Amino acid sequence: MGKLFIPACGDRLTLTAPWEFTLYLESRNMKFADEHKLYEAGRGDTYGAYDRSHNLKKVKATLPAGTVLECDRVYIRTQNKSRVKAASDNPDEIDYDSITWKVMKGDKMVKNQRFWCKLSDACEIEYELSIDSFYRDRVKVFKQVHES
């Protein structure tokens, strides 16, 4: 049995296996999609977030083992009953839980490598956690620096 781990912003993970996930083609993910050539360029409807059936457009993306990801945002919200009823035919519409990641190289984010994925995809990551990135350690260091 495993222990629950929810990354704090700034926590870094190194992928120990390739990670395939669903990338939703909406504005916050488009630079990542462009960089990885994950959609057919030149189509007029590429930058619209929804297809004709009002579903978020999506593609499969894969990051290789050894990729370092830094948690940039964790978004989890409760489900609104009226929203669930209105979106009952489309589960994507009610699943807002997500994590935003940055691909890192050293202390810098790799250009155009910030994206979000649904929490269910993030739960499939095989990783090693960077020991120096634990949230409690960052708070301790921050307090030490600002108290001196």
N, C-alpha and C positions, 0 to 999 in steps of 0.2 A: 504494500500500500504506500502511495506517495504522500508527500506533504504539499499543501497548497503554497504556491508562490505567485504573488502578484508583483510585477516589477514596479518600482517607483521611477519617476522621471529621473533620467541620468544613469539608471542601472544598465550595465552592458552585458550582452550575451554573445558568446562565440558559437556559431552553428557547428555542431559535431557531425551533422549529416545534411545533405541537401534538403532544403525546405521548399515544398511546392505549396502555393496558396492562391487564393482568388484575389485578383486585383480589380477593384471597381473603378471603371473609367469615368471618374468625375474630377472636377477641377483640382482638388488637392493631390490627386495621384497622377496627373497627366505628365508632369516633368519626369517622374520615375518611369512611366509607360513609354514616353518619348525616348528616354535614354536607353531603355532596354528593347526598343523596337517591338513593343507588344501589341501593336494594332496596325492595321493597314493604313499607311499614310495617304493623304489626298482625298479621303472620303469626307464629304461635306457634313455628315452627321457625327463624326468622331468625337467632337467635344461636347455633345449633348450628353447629359448624365443618364437619360432614360431612353429605352427603345420604344417602339410603337405600342408595346403592351404595358408601358409604364413601369418596366423593370429596370433596375440599374444595370447598365452595360458592364460586362466583366470579362476578364481574360485570366488564363492561368499564368502564373509567374513562378520562377524558381530561382532561389539564391543558393550558391554552392556552399558546401562545408567550408569552414574557416572564415566565413563572413562575420564581421563584428557588427552587431546591432545595438543601438542605444535607444532606450525607451524615451520618447519625447512627450507622450500624452497617453493617458488612460481615460477612456470615456465609457462609463457604465450608467445606465439610467433605468428607471422603472418603466414598465409598459403601461401606457394609458389605455383604459378599457375601450374607449371609443375609437382610438387609433387601431387597436387590435381588430375590432369588428370591421372597420372600413378596409383594412388590409388583409382580411382573412384569406383571400385568394393568392396573396403574394407575401410569403414569409420574409423576404428581403426588406420589405417596407417596415416591419416592426422590429427588426433586429439591429439596433443602433450600437450595441456594445462593440467597442473597437479599441485598438492600440495603435498609436502612431510611432513609427520607428525611423531612425536615421541610420544609414550605413556609414560606418566610421572607418577611418584610416588614421591610426595614431590618435591625436587629440582633436582632429578635424573631421567634419562631416564631408563625405564625398559629394561633389557637386551634383545637384538634381537627384539625390538619393534619399529623399524623405517621402514616406508613404504611410497610409493607414491600411489595416486589415481588420477583419472581424475577429472578435475575441475567440470564436470557435477555431479559426485558422491558427491564431497565435498559440493555442493550446496544443498544437501538433508540433511545435518547434522542439527539436532535440538540441540541447545546448550545454555549455559550461558557463557558469556565472563568474564574472570577474570579481574576485574577492574584494578588491579595492573599490567596487562600485556600490556596495551595500548602502542603502538609504541612511541607516543610523550612523555609519561612518562619515558620510558627507555632512550630516547635521553637526556631528562632533567637531569636524575640521572647521566648518563654517563658524561655529560658536568660538572656537579657539582663535581664529583669525580676527574676528570682529570684537573680541573682548580684550585683545592686546592693544 
